[in-house]
Amino acid sequence: MSDGALILIVALVGWLVVVGSAFASYRLGWSKILQIALIWVAIFVGLFVIADFFGATLPN
């Protein structure tokens, strides 16, 4: 694993901690958190499906 990949992983974990603490500050119940998480997953999956349908690719 390169140093750049390690830094990226640490940064992503840090963002997950920030997002988790933001959810905790709202004191939502587990069911509401799960509902919000599933909605976001559905949004991202939908965007990936639409991008794949139109043949979008990442630049090299």
Distance bins in CASP14 RR format, pairs under 12 A and 6 or more apart:
PFRMAT RR
TARGET T0000
AUTHOR 0000-0000-0000
RMODE 2
METHOD distances of the structure
MODEL  1
1 7 0 0 0 0 0 1 0 0 0 0 0
1 8 0 0 0 0 1 0 0 0 0 0 0
1 9 0 0 0 0 1 0 0 0 0 0 0
1 10 0 0 0 0 0 1 0 0 0 0 0
2 8 0 0 0 0 1 0 0 0 0 0 0
2 9 0 0 0 0 0 1 0 0 0 0 0
3 9 0 0 0 0 0 1 0 0 0 0 0
3 10 0 0 0 0 0 1 0 0 0 0 0
4 10 0 0 0 0 1 0 0 0 0 0 0
4 11 0 0 0 0 1 0 0 0 0 0 0
4 12 0 0 0 0 0 1 0 0 0 0 0
5 11 0 0 0 0 0 1 0 0 0 0 0
5 12 0 0 0 0 0 1 0 0 0 0 0
6 12 0 0 0 0 0 1 0 0 0 0 0
6 13 0 0 0 0 0 1 0 0 0 0 0
7 13 0 0 0 0 0 1 0 0 0 0 0
7 14 0 0 0 0 0 1 0 0 0 0 0
8 14 0 0 0 0 0 1 0 0 0 0 0
8 15 0 0 0 0 0 1 0 0 0 0 0
9 15 0 0 0 0 0 1 0 0 0 0 0
9 16 0 0 0 0 0 1 0 0 0 0 0
10 16 0 0 0 0 0 1 0 0 0 0 0
10 17 0 0 0 0 0 1 0 0 0 0 0
11 17 0 0 0 0 0 1 0 0 0 0 0
11 18 0 0 0 0 0 1 0 0 0 0 0
12 18 0 0 0 0 0 1 0 0 0 0 0
12 19 0 0 0 0 0 1 0 0 0 0 0
13 19 0 0 0 0 0 1 0 0 0 0 0
13 20 0 0 0 0 0 1 0 0 0 0 0
14 20 0 0 0 0 1 0 0 0 0 0 0
14 21 0 0 0 0 0 1 0 0 0 0 0
15 21 0 0 0 0 0 1 0 0 0 0 0
15 22 0 0 0 0 0 1 0 0 0 0 0
16 22 0 0 0 0 0 1 0 0 0 0 0
16 23 0 0 0 0 0 1 0 0 0 0 0
16 37 0 0 0 0 0 1 0 0 0 0 0
17 23 0 0 0 0 0 1 0 0 0 0 0
17 24 0 0 0 0 0 1 0 0 0 0 0
18 24 0 0 0 0 0 1 0 0 0 0 0
18 25 0 0 0 0 0 1 0 0 0 0 0
19 25 0 0 0 0 0 1 0 0 0 0 0
19 26 0 0 0 0 0 1 0 0 0 0 0
19 33 0 0 0 0 0 1 0 0 0 0 0
19 36 0 0 0 0 0 1 0 0 0 0 0
19 37 0 0 0 0 0 1 0 0 0 0 0
19 40 0 0 0 0 0 1 0 0 0 0 0
20 26 0 0 0 0 0 1 0 0 0 0 0
20 28 0 0 0 0 0 1 0 0 0 0 0
20 33 0 0 0 0 1 0 0 0 0 0 0
20 36 0 0 0 0 0 1 0 0 0 0 0
20 37 0 0 0 0 0 1 0 0 0 0 0
21 27 0 0 0 0 0 1 0 0 0 0 0
22 28 0 0 0 0 0 1 0 0 0 0 0
22 33 0 0 0 0 0 1 0 0 0 0 0
22 36 0 0 0 0 0 1 0 0 0 0 0
23 29 0 0 0 0 1 0 0 0 0 0 0
23 30 0 0 0 0 0 1 0 0 0 0 0
23 32 0 0 0 0 1 0 0 0 0 0 0
23 33 1 0 1 0 0 0 0 0 0 0 0
23 34 0 0 0 0 0 1 0 0 0 0 0
23 35 0 0 0 0 0 1 0 0 0 0 0
23 36 1 0 0 1 0 0 0 0 0 0 0
23 37 0 0 0 0 1 0 0 0 0 0 0
23 40 0 0 0 0 0 1 0 0 0 0 0
24 30 0 0 0 0 0 1 0 0 0 0 0
24 33 0 0 0 0 1 0 0 0 0 0 0
26 32 0 0 0 0 1 0 0 0 0 0 0
26 33 0 0 0 0 1 0 0 0 0 0 0
26 36 0 0 0 0 1 0 0 0 0 0 0
27 33 0 0 0 0 0 1 0 0 0 0 0
28 34 0 0 0 0 1 0 0 0 0 0 0
28 35 0 0 0 0 1 0 0 0 0 0 0
28 36 1 0 0 1 0 0 0 0 0 0 0
28 37 0 0 0 0 0 1 0 0 0 0 0
29 35 0 0 0 0 1 0 0 0 0 0 0
29 36 0 0 0 0 0 1 0 0 0 0 0
29 37 0 0 0 0 0 1 0 0 0 0 0
30 36 0 0 0 0 0 1 0 0 0 0 0
30 37 0 0 0 0 0 1 0 0 0 0 0
31 37 0 0 0 0 0 1 0 0 0 0 0
31 38 0 0 0 0 0 1 0 0 0 0 0
32 38 0 0 0 0 0 1 0 0 0 0 0
32 39 0 0 0 0 0 1 0 0 0 0 0
33 39 0 0 0 0 0 1 0 0 0 0 0
33 40 0 0 0 0 0 1 0 0 0 0 0
34 40 0 0 0 0 0 1 0 0 0 0 0
34 41 0 0 0 0 0 1 0 0 0 0 0
35 41 0 0 0 0 0 1 0 0 0 0 0
35 42 0 0 0 0 0 1 0 0 0 0 0
36 42 0 0 0 0 0 1 0 0 0 0 0
36 43 0 0 0 0 0 1 0 0 0 0 0
37 43 0 0 0 0 0 1 0 0 0 0 0
37 44 0 0 0 0 0 1 0 0 0 0 0
38 44 0 0 0 0 0 1 0 0 0 0 0
38 45 0 0 0 0 0 1 0 0 0 0 0
39 45 0 0 0 0 0 1 0 0 0 0 0
39 46 0 0 0 0 0 1 0 0 0 0 0
40 46 0 0 0 0 0 1 0 0 0 0 0
40 47 0 0 0 0 0 1 0 0 0 0 0
41 47 0 0 0 0 0 1 0 0 0 0 0
41 48 0 0 0 0 0 1 0 0 0 0 0
42 48 0 0 0 0 0 1 0 0 0 0 0
42 49 0 0 0 0 0 1 0 0 0 0 0
43 49 0 0 0 0 0 1 0 0 0 0 0
43 50 0 0 0 0 0 1 0 0 0 0 0
44 50 0 0 0 0 0 1 0 0 0 0 0
44 51 0 0 0 0 0 1 0 0 0 0 0
45 51 0 0 0 0 0 1 0 0 0 0 0
45 52 0 0 0 0 0 1 0 0 0 0 0
46 52 0 0 0 0 1 0 0 0 0 0 0
46 53 0 0 0 0 1 0 0 0 0 0 0
47 53 0 0 0 0 0 1 0 0 0 0 0
47 54 0 0 0 0 0 1 0 0 0 0 0
47 56 0 0 0 0 1 0 0 0 0 0 0
48 54 0 0 0 0 0 1 0 0 0 0 0
48 55 0 0 0 0 0 1 0 0 0 0 0
48 56 0 0 0 0 1 0 0 0 0 0 0
48 58 0 0 0 0 0 1 0 0 0 0 0
49 55 0 0 0 0 0 1 0 0 0 0 0
49 56 0 0 0 0 0 1 0 0 0 0 0
50 56 0 0 0 0 1 0 0 0 0 0 0
51 57 0 0 0 0 1 0 0 0 0 0 0
51 58 0 0 0 0 1 0 0 0 0 0 0
52 58 0 0 0 0 0 1 0 0 0 0 0
END
